[in-house]
Amino acid sequence: MVDVLPHPLTGQGFRSPVPPGSGWPGDPATAETPVAATAGDVVAVAAGCATVEELSERLSVCRACPRLVAWRERVAVEKRAAYAGQPYWGRPAPSFGDREPSVLIVGLAPAAHGANRTGRMFTGDRSGDWLYAALHRTGFANQATSVAAGDGLMLHGIRITATAHCAPPDNKPTALEKQTCAPWLDRELELADSVRAIVALGGIGWDATLSAARRLGWQVPRPKPRFGHGAEATLVRADGVSVTLLGSYHVSQQNTFTGRLTEAMLDAVLLRARFVFLSSL
């Protein structure tokens, strides 16, 4: 029999992985949400989404990558000892934040015991501690902490998405898995037409954004803009609107513990993103 464990904030019992529509805080899906089971399904389902809310709903039940489905669900059952008494989300982590953002953050993938446990981007791990504290300092978040879905966190003017939405083994999705997940990012960029700045966390997020822009027919500088912390590139959408791509070192512990990425460095990129948007008004 599958264990039913209490959500850390609400106390409601859930199985791991969490069934769609069972009451998890912020779950965008229902038991009737269409499931993308193949790469072809992802293309069709993503293209059919009319809003970012619908995109998050359908993304959150995707099962198109067998290796990732097996891993995320295995982790959800085996758990880390510190969270043994909690249910794990164990599904793709949907995008999170403002439905009409001026800034979009593109990360890598959910952490096995972070968003794969909590169901919300960058929530429940050290990377999230860094990111949301910075978003609060720069005026994008109403609070500095992100512990669990349902904790009252809200983002203003910014939305967070990812290159891959399922937790991968060793934090490394394969090239095929990133390719399969790419239509979700493509459609997010199409639907979030209020975005004027994109912050790419790490080189993978940078490359994924440039690739998505090319697929969508945007003008992308050549030669390919090089990633670096504070790097900038101007992308031009098909409708002529300019979008500034900004690079930031990823908020991984490897970068934050070693001082490669400091709070001041991260804040500077986020404030630059805010300035870009305000300058476009």
C-alpha positions as a Markdown table, in Angstrom:
| # | Residue | x | y | z |
|---|---|---|---|---|
| 1 | Met | 0.0 | 0.0 | 0.0 |
| 2 | Val | 1.3 | 3.5 | -0.9 |
| 3 | Asp | 2.0 | 5.7 | 2.1 |
| 4 | Val | -0.1 | 8.8 | 2.6 |
| 5 | Leu | 1.9 | 11.5 | 4.3 |
| 6 | Pro | 1.0 | 15.0 | 5.5 |
| 7 | His | 1.9 | 18.1 | 3.5 |
| 8 | Pro | 4.4 | 20.1 | 5.6 |
| 9 | Leu | 2.2 | 23.2 | 5.7 |
| 10 | Thr | -1.4 | 22.1 | 5.2 |
| 11 | Gly | -1.3 | 18.7 | 6.9 |
| 12 | Gln | -3.4 | 17.2 | 4.1 |
| 13 | Gly | -2.4 | 13.7 | 3.2 |
| 14 | Phe | -0.9 | 12.8 | -0.2 |
| 15 | Arg | 0.6 | 9.9 | -2.0 |
| 16 | Ser | 4.0 | 10.2 | -3.6 |
| 17 | Pro | 4.1 | 11.1 | -6.5 |
| 18 | Val | 1.2 | 13.5 | -6.0 |
| 19 | Pro | -1.8 | 12.6 | -8.2 |
| 20 | Pro | -3.0 | 15.6 | -10.3 |
| 21 | Gly | -6.0 | 17.4 | -8.9 |
| 22 | Ser | -5.7 | 15.9 | -5.4 |
| 23 | Gly | -5.4 | 19.2 | -3.6 |
| 24 | Trp | -1.7 | 20.0 | -3.5 |
| 25 | Pro | -1.2 | 23.7 | -3.0 |
| 26 | Gly | -0.7 | 25.4 | -6.4 |
| 27 | Asp | -1.3 | 22.2 | -8.5 |
| 28 | Pro | -2.4 | 23.5 | -11.8 |
| 29 | Ala | -3.7 | 20.1 | -13.1 |
| 30 | Thr | -6.8 | 18.0 | -12.6 |
| 31 | Ala | -7.4 | 14.3 | -13.1 |
| 32 | Glu | -8.7 | 15.1 | -16.6 |
| 33 | Thr | -5.6 | 17.1 | -17.8 |
| 34 | Pro | -4.3 | 15.7 | -21.1 |
| 35 | Val | -1.0 | 13.8 | -20.6 |
| 36 | Ala | 1.9 | 14.2 | -23.2 |
| 37 | Ala | 3.4 | 10.7 | -23.4 |
| 38 | Thr | 5.8 | 11.1 | -26.3 |
| 39 | Ala | 7.9 | 13.9 | -27.8 |
| 40 | Gly | 5.3 | 14.3 | -30.5 |
| 41 | Asp | 2.7 | 14.8 | -27.9 |
| 42 | Val | 4.7 | 17.5 | -26.2 |
| 43 | Val | 4.9 | 19.4 | -29.5 |
| 44 | Ala | 1.1 | 19.2 | -30.1 |
| 45 | Val | 0.0 | 19.8 | -26.5 |
| 46 | Ala | 2.3 | 22.8 | -26.0 |
| 47 | Ala | 1.2 | 24.3 | -29.2 |
| 48 | Gly | -2.4 | 24.0 | -28.2 |
| 49 | Cys | -2.0 | 25.9 | -24.9 |
| 50 | Ala | -3.7 | 29.4 | -25.1 |
| 51 | Thr | -2.3 | 30.8 | -21.8 |
| 52 | Val | 0.6 | 30.3 | -19.5 |
| 53 | Glu | -1.7 | 28.8 | -16.9 |
| 54 | Glu | -2.9 | 26.2 | -19.4 |
| 55 | Leu | 0.8 | 25.5 | -20.3 |
| 56 | Ser | 1.7 | 24.9 | -16.7 |
| 57 | Glu | -1.3 | 22.6 | -16.2 |
| 58 | Arg | -0.4 | 20.4 | -19.1 |
| 59 | Leu | 3.3 | 20.5 | -18.5 |
| 60 | Ser | 2.9 | 19.4 | -14.9 |
| 61 | Val | 1.6 | 15.9 | -16.0 |
| 62 | Cys | 4.0 | 15.3 | -18.9 |
| 63 | Arg | 5.4 | 11.7 | -19.1 |
| 64 | Ala | 7.3 | 12.0 | -22.4 |
| 65 | Cys | 10.8 | 11.1 | -21.1 |
| 66 | Pro | 10.8 | 7.5 | -19.7 |
| 67 | Arg | 14.2 | 7.9 | -17.9 |
| 68 | Leu | 13.1 | 11.1 | -16.1 |
| 69 | Val | 9.7 | 9.7 | -15.2 |
| 70 | Ala | 11.3 | 6.7 | -13.6 |
| 71 | Trp | 13.9 | 8.8 | -11.7 |
| 72 | Arg | 11.6 | 11.5 | -10.4 |
| 73 | Glu | 9.1 | 8.9 | -9.2 |
| 74 | Arg | 11.8 | 6.7 | -7.6 |
| 75 | Val | 13.2 | 9.6 | -5.7 |
| 76 | Ala | 9.6 | 10.5 | -4.6 |
| 77 | Val | 9.2 | 7.1 | -3.1 |
| 78 | Glu | 12.7 | 6.5 | -1.6 |
| 79 | Lys | 13.0 | 10.1 | -0.4 |
| 80 | Arg | 15.9 | 11.8 | 1.5 |
| 81 | Ala | 16.0 | 10.9 | 5.2 |
| 82 | Ala | 15.4 | 14.5 | 6.2 |
| 83 | Tyr | 12.1 | 14.4 | 4.3 |
| 84 | Ala | 11.0 | 10.9 | 5.0 |
| 85 | Gly | 7.8 | 12.0 | 6.7 |
| 86 | Gln | 6.7 | 14.2 | 3.8 |
| 87 | Pro | 5.0 | 13.5 | 0.5 |
| 88 | Tyr | 7.0 | 14.2 | -2.7 |
| 89 | Trp | 5.5 | 16.0 | -5.7 |
| 90 | Gly | 7.4 | 13.7 | -8.1 |
| 91 | Arg | 6.0 | 15.3 | -11.3 |
| 92 | Pro | 7.4 | 18.0 | -13.7 |
| 93 | Ala | 7.8 | 21.3 | -11.9 |
| 94 | Pro | 5.6 | 23.9 | -13.8 |
| 95 | Ser | 6.7 | 27.4 | -14.3 |
| 96 | Phe | 6.0 | 29.8 | -11.5 |
| 97 | Gly | 5.3 | 33.5 | -11.0 |
| 98 | Asp | 3.5 | 36.4 | -12.6 |
| 99 | Arg | 1.2 | 35.5 | -15.5 |
| 100 | Glu | 2.2 | 38.6 | -17.4 |
| 101 | Pro | 5.9 | 39.0 | -16.5 |
| 102 | Ser | 8.3 | 41.6 | -17.7 |
| 103 | Val | 11.2 | 39.4 | -16.8 |
| 104 | Leu | 11.6 | 35.6 | -17.4 |
| 105 | Ile | 14.2 | 33.5 | -15.5 |
| 106 | Val | 15.3 | 30.3 | -17.4 |
| 107 | Gly | 17.0 | 27.8 | -15.1 |
| 108 | Leu | 18.3 | 24.3 | -15.7 |
| 109 | Ala | 16.1 | 21.6 | -14.0 |
| 110 | Pro | 14.4 | 20.8 | -10.7 |
| 111 | Ala | 16.4 | 19.4 | -7.9 |
| 112 | Ala | 15.6 | 15.9 | -6.8 |
| 113 | His | 14.8 | 16.9 | -3.2 |
| 114 | Gly | 13.9 | 20.5 | -4.0 |
| 115 | Ala | 11.2 | 21.2 | -6.6 |
| 116 | Asn | 10.7 | 17.5 | -7.2 |
| 117 | Arg | 9.6 | 17.4 | -3.5 |
| 118 | Thr | 7.8 | 20.7 | -3.2 |
| 119 | Gly | 6.3 | 21.0 | -6.7 |
| 120 | Arg | 7.4 | 24.6 | -7.1 |
| 121 | Met | 10.4 | 26.0 | -9.0 |
| 122 | Phe | 13.5 | 26.5 | -6.8 |
| 123 | Thr | 11.6 | 25.7 | -3.6 |
| 124 | Gly | 13.0 | 23.7 | -0.7 |
| 125 | Asp | 16.7 | 23.7 | -1.5 |
| 126 | Arg | 19.8 | 25.9 | -1.1 |
| 127 | Ser | 19.6 | 27.3 | -4.6 |
| 128 | Gly | 16.1 | 28.5 | -4.0 |
| 129 | Asp | 17.1 | 30.1 | -0.7 |
| 130 | Trp | 19.6 | 32.2 | -2.7 |
| 131 | Leu | 17.3 | 33.0 | -5.6 |
| 132 | Tyr | 14.2 | 34.0 | -3.7 |
| 133 | Ala | 16.2 | 36.1 | -1.2 |
| 134 | Ala | 17.6 | 38.0 | -4.2 |
| 135 | Leu | 14.2 | 38.4 | -5.8 |
| 136 | His | 12.9 | 39.8 | -2.5 |
| 137 | Arg | 15.8 | 42.2 | -2.2 |
| 138 | Thr | 15.2 | 43.5 | -5.8 |
| 139 | Gly | 11.5 | 43.9 | -5.4 |
| 140 | Phe | 10.3 | 40.9 | -7.4 |
| 141 | Ala | 9.1 | 38.7 | -4.5 |
| 142 | Asn | 6.8 | 39.4 | -1.5 |
| 143 | Gln | 9.0 | 37.4 | 0.9 |
| 144 | Ala | 12.6 | 36.2 | 1.1 |
| 145 | Thr | 11.9 | 32.5 | 1.8 |
| 146 | Ser | 10.5 | 29.7 | -0.3 |
| 147 | Val | 9.9 | 26.6 | 1.9 |
| 148 | Ala | 6.9 | 24.8 | 0.4 |
| 149 | Ala | 4.0 | 25.4 | -2.0 |
| 150 | Gly | 1.3 | 27.2 | -0.1 |
| 151 | Asp | 3.7 | 29.3 | 2.0 |
| 152 | Gly | 2.3 | 32.6 | 0.6 |
| 153 | Leu | 5.1 | 33.4 | -1.8 |
| 154 | Met | 4.2 | 35.6 | -4.7 |
| 155 | Leu | 6.2 | 37.0 | -7.5 |
| 156 | His | 5.6 | 40.4 | -9.2 |
| 157 | Gly | 6.7 | 41.1 | -12.7 |
| 158 | Ile | 8.8 | 38.0 | -13.0 |
| 159 | Arg | 8.3 | 34.3 | -13.9 |
| 160 | Ile | 10.6 | 31.3 | -13.5 |
| 161 | Thr | 10.8 | 28.5 | -16.0 |
| 162 | Ala | 13.4 | 25.9 | -16.9 |
| 163 | Thr | 15.3 | 24.1 | -19.7 |
| 164 | Ala | 14.0 | 20.8 | -18.4 |
| 165 | His | 11.0 | 20.4 | -16.0 |
| 166 | Cys | 11.8 | 17.0 | -14.4 |
| 167 | Ala | 14.5 | 16.3 | -11.9 |
| 168 | Pro | 17.3 | 14.4 | -13.8 |
| 169 | Pro | 19.8 | 11.9 | -12.4 |
| 170 | Asp | 23.1 | 13.7 | -11.5 |
| 171 | Asn | 21.3 | 17.0 | -12.4 |
| 172 | Lys | 22.1 | 16.3 | -16.0 |
| 173 | Pro | 19.3 | 15.9 | -18.5 |
| 174 | Thr | 20.4 | 14.3 | -21.8 |
| 175 | Ala | 20.5 | 16.1 | -25.1 |
| 176 | Leu | 17.4 | 14.2 | -26.2 |
| 177 | Glu | 15.5 | 15.0 | -22.9 |
| 178 | Lys | 16.3 | 18.7 | -23.3 |
| 179 | Gln | 15.1 | 18.5 | -26.9 |
| 180 | Thr | 11.9 | 16.8 | -25.9 |
| 181 | Cys | 11.2 | 19.4 | -23.3 |
| 182 | Ala | 12.0 | 22.4 | -25.5 |
| 183 | Pro | 8.5 | 23.0 | -26.9 |
| 184 | Trp | 7.3 | 23.9 | -23.4 |
| 185 | Leu | 9.9 | 26.7 | -23.3 |
| 186 | Asp | 9.1 | 27.8 | -26.9 |
| 187 | Arg | 5.5 | 28.1 | -26.1 |
| 188 | Glu | 6.2 | 30.0 | -22.8 |
| 189 | Leu | 8.2 | 32.5 | -24.8 |
| 190 | Glu | 5.3 | 32.9 | -27.3 |
| 191 | Leu | 2.7 | 33.3 | -24.6 |
| 192 | Ala | 4.7 | 35.6 | -22.3 |
| 193 | Asp | 4.7 | 38.4 | -24.8 |
| 194 | Ser | 5.1 | 41.0 | -22.1 |
| 195 | Val | 8.7 | 39.8 | -21.4 |
| 196 | Arg | 11.4 | 42.4 | -22.2 |
| 197 | Ala | 14.3 | 40.7 | -20.3 |
| 198 | Ile | 15.3 | 37.1 | -19.9 |
| 199 | Val | 17.8 | 36.0 | -17.2 |
| 200 | Ala | 19.5 | 32.8 | -18.1 |
| 201 | Leu | 20.9 | 31.0 | -15.1 |
| 202 | Gly | 24.0 | 29.2 | -16.3 |
| 203 | Gly | 25.3 | 28.4 | -19.8 |
| 204 | Ile | 22.6 | 25.7 | -20.3 |
| 205 | Gly | 19.8 | 28.2 | -19.7 |
| 206 | Trp | 21.6 | 30.7 | -22.0 |
| 207 | Asp | 22.0 | 28.2 | -24.8 |
| 208 | Ala | 18.4 | 26.9 | -24.4 |
| 209 | Thr | 17.0 | 30.4 | -24.7 |
| 210 | Leu | 19.1 | 31.2 | -27.8 |
| 211 | Ser | 17.9 | 28.0 | -29.4 |
| 212 | Ala | 14.3 | 28.7 | -28.6 |
| 213 | Ala | 14.6 | 32.2 | -30.0 |
| 214 | Arg | 15.9 | 30.8 | -33.3 |
| 215 | Arg | 13.1 | 28.2 | -33.5 |
| 216 | Leu | 10.6 | 31.0 | -33.0 |
| 217 | Gly | 12.1 | 33.1 | -35.8 |
| 218 | Trp | 13.6 | 35.8 | -33.6 |
| 219 | Gln | 16.7 | 37.7 | -34.7 |
| 220 | Val | 19.7 | 36.3 | -32.8 |
| 221 | Pro | 23.1 | 38.0 | -33.1 |
| 222 | Arg | 25.9 | 36.1 | -35.0 |
| 223 | Pro | 28.3 | 34.9 | -34.0 |
| 224 | Lys | 26.5 | 33.3 | -31.1 |
| 225 | Pro | 26.6 | 35.5 | -28.0 |
| 226 | Arg | 28.9 | 34.0 | -25.4 |
| 227 | Phe | 27.6 | 33.2 | -21.9 |
| 228 | Gly | 29.1 | 34.9 | -18.9 |
| 229 | His | 27.9 | 36.5 | -15.7 |
| 230 | Gly | 26.5 | 39.9 | -16.7 |
| 231 | Ala | 26.7 | 39.0 | -20.4 |
| 232 | Glu | 24.0 | 40.7 | -22.5 |
| 233 | Ala | 22.5 | 40.1 | -26.0 |
| 234 | Thr | 19.7 | 41.7 | -27.8 |
| 235 | Leu | 17.1 | 39.4 | -29.3 |
| 236 | Val | 14.4 | 40.7 | -31.6 |
| 237 | Arg | 11.0 | 39.0 | -31.8 |
| 238 | Ala | 9.2 | 38.4 | -35.0 |
| 239 | Asp | 7.0 | 41.4 | -34.2 |
| 240 | Gly | 10.0 | 43.7 | -33.9 |
| 241 | Val | 10.0 | 43.9 | -30.1 |
| 242 | Ser | 13.5 | 43.7 | -28.5 |
| 243 | Val | 14.2 | 41.3 | -25.6 |
| 244 | Thr | 17.4 | 41.6 | -23.7 |
| 245 | Leu | 19.0 | 38.3 | -22.7 |
| 246 | Leu | 21.1 | 38.5 | -19.5 |
| 247 | Gly | 23.5 | 35.9 | -18.2 |
| 248 | Ser | 24.0 | 35.0 | -14.6 |
| 249 | Tyr | 26.0 | 32.2 | -13.0 |
| 250 | His | 23.7 | 29.6 | -11.7 |
| 251 | Val | 22.6 | 29.7 | -8.0 |
| 252 | Ser | 24.1 | 26.3 | -7.4 |
| 253 | Gln | 25.9 | 25.5 | -4.2 |
| 254 | Gln | 29.1 | 25.0 | -6.2 |
| 255 | Asn | 28.9 | 28.7 | -7.2 |
| 256 | Thr | 27.5 | 30.3 | -4.1 |
| 257 | Phe | 29.7 | 28.4 | -1.6 |
| 258 | Thr | 32.9 | 29.2 | -3.4 |
| 259 | Gly | 32.1 | 32.9 | -3.9 |
| 260 | Arg | 31.9 | 32.6 | -7.7 |
| 261 | Leu | 28.4 | 34.0 | -7.4 |
| 262 | Thr | 27.8 | 36.6 | -4.7 |
| 263 | Glu | 24.6 | 38.2 | -3.5 |
| 264 | Ala | 25.7 | 41.5 | -5.0 |
| 265 | Met | 26.4 | 39.9 | -8.4 |
| 266 | Leu | 23.0 | 38.2 | -8.6 |
| 267 | Asp | 21.2 | 41.4 | -7.4 |
| 268 | Ala | 23.0 | 43.4 | -10.1 |
| 269 | Val | 21.7 | 41.1 | -12.9 |
| 270 | Leu | 18.2 | 41.2 | -11.6 |
| 271 | Leu | 18.2 | 45.0 | -11.2 |
| 272 | Arg | 19.6 | 45.3 | -14.7 |
| 273 | Ala | 16.6 | 43.2 | -15.9 |
| 274 | Arg | 14.2 | 45.5 | -14.1 |
| 275 | Phe | 15.9 | 48.6 | -15.7 |
| 276 | Val | 15.6 | 47.0 | -19.1 |
| 277 | Phe | 11.9 | 46.6 | -18.7 |
| 278 | Leu | 11.3 | 50.1 | -17.2 |
| 279 | Ser | 13.3 | 51.6 | -20.1 |
| 280 | Ser | 11.0 | 49.8 | -22.6 |
| 281 | Leu | 7.8 | 51.5 | -21.3 |
